[in-house]
Amino acid sequence: MGERIPADDSGRTDAIEPYRPTRRRLLQGTVAATALGALGGVPAASGQEDDDGEDDGEAGGEPIDPAETIVLGGITEGWEGREPEAIAGATNPTLQLVAGETYELTWINVDGLPHNIAFLDADGNALLQTEIVDEQDAEQTVSVSVTEELATYVCEVHPSSMRGSITVGEAGDEPAQDAAEPLVPQGQEVGLQKIAGDPISQPVGMETVTVDDAEERFVVDQTGEIYHVTDDGVEEFLDISPRIVMDNDGFDERGLLGLAFHPDYQENGLFYVRYSGWPEGGEALPEDYDHLFVLAEFQASEDDALQGDPESERRLVTIPEPQFNHNGGDIAFGPDDYLYVSVGDGGGADDTGLGHVEDWYDANGGGNGQDVTDNLLGSILRIDVDTEGEDRPYGVPEDNPFVGTEGMDEIYAYGFRNPWRFSFDVSAGEEEEETEWAWGGSDSGSDGEGDLLVADVGQNLWEEIDRVEAGGNYGWNVFESFHCFSTESPSDPQAITDCPTEEPDSAPYDGSALLDPVLEYPHQIGDQVVGISVTGGYVYRGGELSDLDGRYVFGDWSAGFERPNGRLFVADLPEQGEAEGFDVPVTEDAEFPMEELQVAGSEDGTLNRTVLAFGRDQADELYVLTSQTPSVDGTGEVFRIVPPGEGEEIPPLEAAE
């Protein structure tokens, strides 16, 4: 799998992590875990800001009285402060404690997903931790003996979003506030021009298509709508929201997730969408599964190519999804005119549990990422929508890697966790004549096989970008990015140090190497969060930002749930096999393989929004799709990336309209 981080003399391979848990030990305390619903009715925190605009997690005031029980709500978006009154309503509140005292802390599992609580020192070592529980309203109580070592409390499963600070001092002490230097180097300045907003909520995709010799832009809203963007605003192109399975009030990864126009849209009016739905007709969903992955074909109205016909739906691919998350969802026609489809590993965590099949790697439970015979999860698919098979409403290209083997014909590449946005570098070949593609962008000399770049969202420690090739195995859940992964201890780099770098040499596998990413970055170093969920972008080939030419523009969704703070990155991607992973443990002087773009017109140079996706027009100029909230019921905005002098003011969210 290319060059790996070597083990030291002790046989150990380290990896960056927020903390180093030892799950079977409980230090300095006792834990009682029960399934109680007594506090289930306590209202959740807003997850946003106080009225004065201060971050909910900031410290201030007197330490908590040791006689008071600390109560937190455990939810993936962040810890909810409930009691005492000083932390009530705050997300990831700072706990100000008195040295030498013992506090009782109770937390309640609000969303029924896997959580625990761990208390860390300044180096990320676990001083006290509880077992992981995944039952809604389950309650754990722990006694915390306060020493100067305490620095942070986290959820082991969601350490980036569920993370709060601890300050230790004497009664009446005011905690110090230290400003940290940025870890990722600052890159060039860019401006942002807003092209679309209300009523868009969570824009997760943008596509362009030629209609009557004019380029038209369309934005995909996760809530179930597709909007046509004009100079005068947005107009509804398609609304299938009644068919969508999702939670319209909170954070959700389900919804309307992808759009692709047929390369011959001007002639046939066909387009394709990917959404989370329910079974229809003879389709079935296994017991306790969450929803159905749906890839469907639609057609434009007979008399208006700028209006989709919701009654024209023809389902092509359906896949039972065991969990609500890790859905992938991006779809795009490649330069070969075949449709590429990204599929997550089925969700939950670790690629294990309900709906996650056994694979060839016995050291880890699961998983769908390495399986190619039982289901299509954890893969990039490649299908032919212009033909039909004997038993399916689509064709399969004959050169797909598993055609004629025991593997599933549709799979093009595999070993993915949650591929969130992919793109083709349409100018990857030698420069020849320029060819326009109907799906947007141009091939300035591509050989017809433009590089396929996939952003794969990691679990606790790493994010990655992959350069994808036919038949490639990208390692999940044997690896998380460059580093061995353990389903038993997903944040413990010492758990597995000798994972295989090749798949089996027995059918349907061929013994090929597991392929490394071409870029990785850690979730955090110390207490500084770099990001928690990569958002794939595009190689810039436009004409307005010459300094970005040939560089990959991408982002990270947000550093946490409590306040949207997504980031814009740019990188020079190496060829396959030439990238190197971070040395571990990662230190603050580590060299990052990317830079952070600075947003002109923003007070601090940042976007102050979540980064959901990117778009590209037919001139190869790029767009960033954002939201002002992490919840589905948000305020979406689409910005064109322009030179800094042409952008508009990007106010902080408390001042945004």
BAKE-477907 format. One record per residue (C-alpha): residue number from 1; x, y, z. Coordinates in steps of 0.25 Angstrom, whole numbers. Each point is the difference from the previous one (the first is absolute). Example, Ala and Ser with C-alpha at 12.3 -4.5 7.8 and 13.67 -1.06 7.14 Angstrom:
BEGIN
> 1/49/-18/31;
> 2/6/14/-2;
//
This chain:
BEGIN
> 1/0/0/0;
> 2/12/9/-2;
> 3/8/5/11;
> 4/-6/-2/14;
> 5/4/7/13;
> 6/10/-10/6;
> 7/-1/-6/13;
> 8/11/4/10;
> 9/9/-10/7;
> 10/-11/-5/10;
> 11/-9/-4/-12;
> 12/-9/12/2;
> 13/-6/9/-11;
> 14/-5/13/5;
> 15/-11/9/-6;
> 16/-6/13/4;
> 17/-12/0/9;
> 18/-7/9/9;
> 19/2/-9/12;
> 20/6/-14/2;
> 21/-11/-9/7;
> 22/2/-13/7;
> 23/-15/-4/0;
> 24/2/-11/10;
> 25/5/9/11;
> 26/-7/11/8;
> 27/9/9/8;
> 28/-2/9/11;
> 29/-15/-2/1;
> 30/-12/-9/0;
> 31/-11/-1/-11;
> 32/-15/-5/1;
> 33/-7/-2/-13;
> 34/-15/-2/-1;
> 35/-11/2/-10;
> 36/-9/11/6;
> 37/-9/10/-7;
> 38/-2/9/12;
> 39/7/12/-7;
> 40/-4/-3/-14;
> 41/-9/12/0;
> 42/10/10/3;
> 43/1/9/-12;
> 44/12/0/-9;
> 45/10/11/-1;
> 46/-2/9/-13;
> 47/14/-4/-5;
> 48/3/14/-4;
> 49/3/13/8;
> 50/-3/8/12;
> 51/-8/12/-2;
> 52/13/8/1;
> 53/6/-8/-11;
> 54/11/-6/9;
> 55/3/-15/-3;
> 56/-7/-9/9;
> 57/12/-7/4;
> 58/8/12/5;
> 59/3/0/15;
> 60/-4/11/9;
> 61/-5/3/15;
> 62/2/-9/12;
> 63/4/-15/1;
> 64/-11/-10/1;
> 65/-4/-3/15;
> 66/4/-14/3;
> 67/-13/-2/7;
> 68/-7/1/-13;
> 69/-2/-12/-10;
> 70/5/3/-14;
> 71/-10/-5/-11;
> 72/3/0/-14;
> 73/-8/-5/-12;
> 74/8/-9/-10;
> 75/-4/3/-15;
> 76/9/-1/-12;
> 77/0/15/-3;
> 78/6/3/14;
> 79/-1/-2/15;
> 80/-13/7/5;
> 81/2/8/13;
> 82/-12/-3/9;
> 83/4/2/15;
> 84/4/8/7;
> 85/-6/13/-5;
> 86/14/6/-3;
> 87/1/-10/-12;
> 88/-15/-2/-3;
> 89/-2/2/-15;
> 90/14/0/-4;
> 91/7/-9/-11;
> 92/13/-7/5;
> 93/0/9/12;
> 94/13/3/7;
> 95/0/-7/14;
> 96/7/9/10;
> 97/4/-9/12;
> 98/7/1/13;
> 99/13/-7/2;
> 100/-1/-11/11;
> 101/-15/-1/0;
> 102/-9/-12/-6;
> 103/-11/3/-9;
> 104/-12/-9/-4;
> 105/-3/1/-15;
> 106/-11/-7/-7;
> 107/-3/0/-15;
> 108/-12/-5/-8;
> 109/1/-7/-14;
> 110/-10/10/-7;
> 111/1/-5/-15;
> 112/2/-15/3;
> 113/13/-1/-8;
> 114/13/-6/6;
> 115/6/10/11;
> 116/8/0/12;
> 117/8/10/8;
> 118/15/1/2;
> 119/8/10/8;
> 120/14/3/-6;
> 121/12/7/5;
> 122/7/11/-9;
> 123/8/-11/-8;
> 124/-13/-7/-3;
> 125/2/-12/9;
> 126/-13/-5/6;
> 127/-1/1/15;
> 128/-14/-5/2;
> 129/-10/-6/-10;
> 130/-13/-7/-1;
> 131/-5/-12/-9;
> 132/-7/4/-13;
> 133/-15/-1/1;
> 134/-9/2/-12;
> 135/-14/-1/6;
> 136/-8/12/0;
> 137/-3/6/14;
> 138/11/-9/6;
> 139/7/8/11;
> 140/14/-1/6;
> 141/5/6/13;
> 142/15/2/3;
> 143/7/6/12;
> 144/12/9/-5;
> 145/11/3/10;
> 146/6/13/-5;
> 147/15/1/-2;
> 148/8/10/-8;
> 149/1/-10/-11;
> 150/-14/1/-4;
> 151/-1/8/-13;
> 152/-11/-5/-9;
> 153/-13/-9/-1;
> 154/-4/-7/-12;
> 155/-9/-11/-6;
> 156/10/-11/-5;
> 157/-9/-3/-12;
> 158/-2/15/-4;
> 159/13/6/6;
> 160/0/12/-10;
> 161/-15/5/2;
> 162/-2/-5/14;
> 163/12/7/7;
> 164/0/10/11;
> 165/11/7/8;
> 166/3/-1/15;
> 167/6/10/8;
> 168/6/-3/14;
> 169/3/10/11;
> 170/-4/6/13;
> 171/-14/6/3;
> 172/-1/13/-7;
> 173/11/-2/-9;
> 174/-2/5/-15;
> 175/5/-9/-10;
> 176/10/4/-10;
> 177/-3/1/-15;
> 178/11/-3/-9;
> 179/0/3/-15;
> 180/6/-11/-8;
> 181/8/2/-13;
> 182/-7/-7/-12;
> 183/5/-13/-4;
> 184/-3/0/-15;
> 185/8/10/-8;
> 186/-8/12/-5;
> 187/-1/0/-15;
> 188/-4/11/-10;
> 189/-13/9/2;
> 190/-12/-3/-8;
> 191/-13/8/-1;
> 192/-14/-6/1;
> 193/-12/5/-9;
> 194/-14/-6/5;
> 195/-8/-5/-11;
> 196/-11/-7/7;
> 197/-7/-1/14;
> 198/-14/0/5;
> 199/-8/-10/0;
> 200/12/-9/-1;
> 201/3/-7/13;
> 202/12/-10/-1;
> 203/6/1/-14;
> 204/7/-13/-3;
> 205/3/1/-15;
> 206/0/9/-12;
> 207/0/-5/-14;
> 208/-1/8/-13;
> 209/-5/-4/-14;
> 210/-2/6/-13;
> 211/-15/3/-4;
> 212/-2/8/-14;
> 213/15/3/-1;
> 214/0/7/14;
> 215/6/-5/13;
> 216/-10/-3/11;
> 217/4/-2/15;
> 218/-8/-9/9;
> 219/2/-2/16;
> 220/-4/-12/7;
> 221/-6/2/14;
> 222/1/-11/10;
> 223/-15/2/4;
> 224/-5/-5/-14;
> 225/0/11/-9;
> 226/9/4/-13;
> 227/0/14/-3;
> 228/3/7/-13;
> 229/10/12/3;
> 230/-3/12/-9;
> 231/5/15/1;
> 232/-13/3/6;
> 233/0/-10/11;
> 234/-4/-15/1;
> 235/-11/-7/-6;
> 236/-5/-14/4;
> 237/5/-11/-11;
> 238/-5/-12/8;
> 239/-6/-3/14;
> 240/0/-15/5;
> 241/0/4/14;
> 242/-12/-9/4;
> 243/9/-12/-5;
> 244/12/4/9;
> 245/3/-8/13;
> 246/7/10/9;
> 247/-1/8/13;
> 248/-4/14/-4;
> 249/3/6/14;
> 250/14/-5/4;
> 251/13/-4/-6;
> 252/-2/-11/-11;
> 253/8/-7/-11;
> 254/-12/-5/-7;
> 255/-7/8/-11;
> 256/1/4/-14;
> 257/15/-2/-2;
> 258/3/0/-15;
> 259/-3/5/-14;
> 260/6/-3/-14;
> 261/-6/4/-14;
> 262/1/-9/-11;
> 263/12/4/-10;
> 264/-11/1/-10;
> 265/-10/7/8;
> 266/-3/10/-11;
> 267/-5/-11/-8;
> 268/-7/-10/10;
> 269/-3/9/12;
> 270/5/-11/10;
> 271/7/2/13;
> 272/3/-8/12;
> 273/-2/2/15;
> 274/5/-7/13;
> 275/-8/0/12;
> 276/-4/-7/13;
> 277/-14/-6/-1;
> 278/-10/-11/3;
> 279/-2/-13/-7;
> 280/-11/0/-11;
> 281/-6/-12/-8;
> 282/7/-13/2;
> 283/12/7/7;
> 284/3/-4/14;
> 285/8/5/12;
> 286/6/-10/10;
> 287/-5/1/14;
> 288/5/12/9;
> 289/7/6/-13;
> 290/-1/15/-1;
> 291/-4/3/-14;
> 292/3/-3/-15;
> 293/11/6/-8;
> 294/-7/4/-13;
> 295/6/4/-14;
> 296/-11/4/-9;
> 297/-2/6/-14;
> 298/-9/12/-3;
> 299/-4/7/-12;
> 300/-2/15/-3;
> 301/-14/5/-3;
> 302/-3/-2/-15;
> 303/-2/15/-2;
> 304/10/5/9;
> 305/15/-5/2;
> 306/1/9/12;
> 307/-11/-7/8;
> 308/2/-15/5;
> 309/-12/-9/0;
> 310/-1/-7/14;
> 311/-10/-10/-6;
> 312/10/-5/-10;
> 313/9/-8/11;
> 314/6/-13/-4;
> 315/8/-7/11;
> 316/13/-6/-5;
> 317/8/-4/12;
> 318/-5/-2/14;
> 319/8/-5/12;
> 320/-5/-3/14;
> 321/8/10/10;
> 322/1/-5/14;
> 323/3/13/7;
> 324/-3/15/-3;
> 325/14/4/-3;
> 326/11/-3/-9;
> 327/-8/2/-13;
> 328/10/5/-10;
> 329/-10/5/-10;
> 330/8/8/-11;
> 331/-3/-4/-14;
> 332/7/4/-13;
> 333/2/-4/-14;
> 334/14/-2/-3;
> 335/8/4/-13;
> 336/-4/-14/-5;
> 337/-15/3/1;
> 338/-2/-11/11;
> 339/-7/4/13;
> 340/9/0/13;
> 341/-7/-2/13;
> 342/6/1/14;
> 343/-5/-9/11;
> 344/3/0/15;
> 345/3/-12/9;
> 346/-14/0/6;
> 347/2/9/12;
> 348/1/-2/14;
> 349/15/0/4;
> 350/12/-9/-3;
> 351/-7/-7/-12;
> 352/-6/-10/10;
> 353/-13/-3/6;
> 354/-14/-2/-7;
> 355/1/-1/-15;
> 356/16/-1/0;
> 357/4/-13/-5;
> 358/12/-8/3;
> 359/12/2/-9;
> 360/14/-7/-3;
> 361/7/8/12;
> 362/-2/-8/13;
> 363/7/10/9;
> 364/-12/10/-2;
> 365/-15/-2/1;
> 366/-8/3/-13;
> 367/1/5/-10;
> 368/-7/5/-12;
> 369/12/8/-5;
> 370/8/-12/-3;
> 371/-12/-9/-5;
> 372/-2/-1/-15;
> 373/-10/-12/0;
> 374/-11/3/9;
> 375/-4/14/-2;
> 376/4/13/-7;
> 377/3/8/13;
> 378/13/7/2;
> 379/3/2/-15;
> 380/0/8/-13;
> 381/-10/-6/-10;
> 382/1/2/-15;
> 383/-12/-3/-9;
> 384/-5/2/-14;
> 385/-14/7/1;
> 386/-2/-1/-15;
> 387/-1/-15/0;
> 388/-8/-10/8;
> 389/5/-14/5;
> 390/-8/-13/1;
> 391/-4/2/14;
> 392/2/15/3;
> 393/-4/14/-7;
> 394/14/4/-3;
> 395/12/-6/-6;
> 396/14/-3/5;
> 397/13/4/-8;
> 398/7/-13/-4;
> 399/13/6/5;
> 400/-5/2/15;
> 401/10/-8/8;
> 402/-9/-11/6;
> 403/-8/-3/-13;
> 404/2/-15/-2;
> 405/4/-3/15;
> 406/-7/-3/13;
> 407/1/15/3;
> 408/-12/9/-3;
> 409/0/6/-14;
> 410/-3/14/3;
> 411/12/3/9;
> 412/11/8/-6;
> 413/8/3/13;
> 414/-2/-4/15;
> 415/6/1/14;
> 416/-8/13/3;
> 417/-6/5/13;
> 418/-8/12/-4;
> 419/4/6/-14;
> 420/-6/14/1;
> 421/2/7/-13;
> 422/8/-4/-12;
> 423/5/6/-13;
> 424/7/-2/-13;
> 425/12/8/-3;
> 426/-4/3/-14;
> 427/14/5/-4;
> 428/8/-11/5;
> 429/6/-4/-14;
> 430/9/6/-10;
> 431/-5/13/-6;
> 432/-7/-2/-13;
> 433/-13/6/-6;
> 434/-10/4/11;
> 435/-13/-8/1;
> 436/-12/5/7;
> 437/-7/-10/9;
> 438/-15/1/2;
> 439/1/-2/15;
> 440/9/13/2;
> 441/14/2/-1;
> 442/9/-2/-12;
> 443/11/-10/-4;
> 444/12/8/-4;
> 445/7/-12/-6;
> 446/-5/-11/9;
> 447/2/-14/-6;
> 448/-15/-3/4;
> 449/4/-5/13;
> 450/1/12/9;
> 451/5/-3/14;
> 452/-11/-4/10;
> 453/3/7/14;
> 454/-9/-5/12;
> 455/0/6/14;
> 456/-3/-11/10;
> 457/-4/4/14;
> 458/8/-6/11;
> 459/-5/-5/14;
> 460/8/6/12;
> 461/13/4/-5;
> 462/2/2/-15;
> 463/-6/6/-12;
> 464/5/-4/-14;
> 465/0/3/-15;
> 466/1/-12/-10;
> 467/4/-1/-14;
> 468/-9/-11/-5;
> 469/3/-10/-11;
> 470/-8/-12/-5;
> 471/1/-12/10;
> 472/7/9/11;
> 473/-2/-4/14;
> 474/1/12/9;
> 475/2/-8/13;
> 476/-12/3/9;
> 477/-2/-6/11;
> 478/14/-6/0;
> 479/6/14/-1;
> 480/-5/13/4;
> 481/8/9/-10;
> 482/14/-5/1;
> 483/-1/-6/14;
> 484/-5/-13/5;
> 485/-14/0/5;
> 486/-6/-8/12;
> 487/-15/-2/1;
> 488/3/-4/15;
> 489/7/13/3;
> 490/-2/10/-11;
> 491/8/11/7;
> 492/11/-9/5;
> 493/12/0/-10;
> 494/7/-12/8;
> 495/-12/-9/-2;
> 496/5/-5/-13;
> 497/14/2/-6;
> 498/1/-11/-10;
> 499/-12/1/-9;
> 500/1/-5/-14;
> 501/4/9/-12;
> 502/-6/-10/-11;
> 503/-13/-6/-2;
> 504/-1/-16/-1;
> 505/5/-6/-12;
> 506/-13/-9/-2;
> 507/-12/3/-8;
> 508/-7/10/-1;
> 509/13/7/5;
> 510/13/0/-8;
> 511/10/3/11;
> 512/2/15/-4;
> 513/5/10/10;
> 514/-9/8/8;
> 515/1/14/-6;
> 516/5/12/8;
> 517/-7/14/0;
> 518/7/11/-7;
> 519/-3/10/11;
> 520/-3/-2/15;
> 521/-2/9/12;
> 522/-3/-2/15;
> 523/-12/4/7;
> 524/8/7/10;
> 525/13/3/7;
> 526/-1/2/15;
> 527/-12/8/2;
> 528/0/6/-14;
> 529/-10/-6/-9;
> 530/4/0/-15;
> 531/-13/-6/-5;
> 532/-10/-11/2;
> 533/-6/-3/-14;
> 534/7/2/-13;
> 535/-8/6/-11;
> 536/5/-4/-14;
> 537/2/11/-11;
> 538/6/2/-13;
> 539/13/3/-7;
> 540/0/14/-4;
> 541/1/2/-15;
> 542/-7/14/-2;
> 543/6/13/-5;
> 544/-3/10/12;
> 545/9/-6/11;
> 546/13/-3/-7;
> 547/7/-3/13;
> 548/-9/-12/2;
> 549/2/-6/-14;
> 550/1/-15/1;
> 551/-2/0/15;
> 552/-10/-8/8;
> 553/-10/9/7;
> 554/-8/-7/11;
> 555/-5/2/14;
> 556/-4/-5/14;
> 557/-14/0/4;
> 558/2/7/14;
> 559/9/-2/12;
> 560/-12/-3/8;
> 561/-15/1/1;
> 562/-2/11/10;
> 563/4/11/-10;
> 564/2/-2/-15;
> 565/14/3/-3;
> 566/3/-8/-13;
> 567/14/2/-7;
> 568/4/2/-14;
> 569/13/-7/-4;
> 570/9/-1/-12;
> 571/11/-11/-3;
> 572/9/-5/-11;
> 573/-4/-14/-1;
> 574/12/-10/-3;
> 575/-1/-12/-9;
> 576/-5/-13/6;
> 577/10/-6/9;
> 578/8/12/2;
> 579/-7/6/12;
> 580/4/-2/15;
> 581/-8/-1/12;
> 582/3/8/13;
> 583/10/-5/9;
> 584/-6/-3/13;
> 585/-2/5/10;
> 586/-3/13/-7;
> 587/6/12/6;
> 588/-3/15/-2;
> 589/12/2/-9;
> 590/-5/-11/-10;
> 591/-1/4/-15;
> 592/-13/0/-6;
> 593/-3/-4/-14;
> 594/-9/11/-3;
> 595/-3/15/3;
> 596/-12/7/5;
> 597/-6/10/-10;
> 598/-3/13/7;
> 599/-14/6/-3;
> 600/1/15/-3;
> 601/-11/8/6;
> 602/0/-9/12;
> 603/4/6/14;
> 604/9/-12/3;
> 605/2/-5/-14;
> 606/-9/-12/2;
> 607/-13/-4/-6;
> 608/-8/-1/13;
> 609/-9/-10/-6;
> 610/0/-15/-3;
> 611/6/-5/-13;
> 612/-10/-10/-6;
> 613/5/-1/-14;
> 614/7/7/-12;
> 615/-5/2/-14;
> 616/6/3/-14;
> 617/-5/7/-12;
> 618/3/-2/-14;
> 619/11/11/0;
> 620/6/-9/11;
> 621/-2/11/11;
> 622/-3/-5/14;
> 623/-11/2/10;
> 624/-1/-4/15;
> 625/-14/-4/6;
> 626/-2/3/14;
> 627/-10/1/12;
> 628/-1/9/12;
> 629/-4/-12/9;
> 630/4/-14/1;
> 631/-15/-5/1;
> 632/-8/-3/-12;
> 633/-10/12/2;
> 634/11/10/-3;
> 635/3/12/-9;
> 636/8/-4/-12;
> 637/9/8/-9;
> 638/7/-2/-13;
> 639/13/8/-3;
> 640/8/2/-12;
> 641/15/0/3;
> 642/6/12/-6;
> 643/12/9/1;
> 644/0/7/13;
> 645/-3/14/-5;
> 646/-13/-5/-6;
> 647/-6/-7/12;
> 648/-10/5/10;
> 649/0/2/15;
> 650/-1/-13/7;
> 651/-6/4/14;
> 652/1/-8/13;
> 653/-13/-8/1;
> 654/-5/8/11;
> 655/0/12/-9;
> 656/-5/-8/-13;
> 657/-14/3/-5;
//
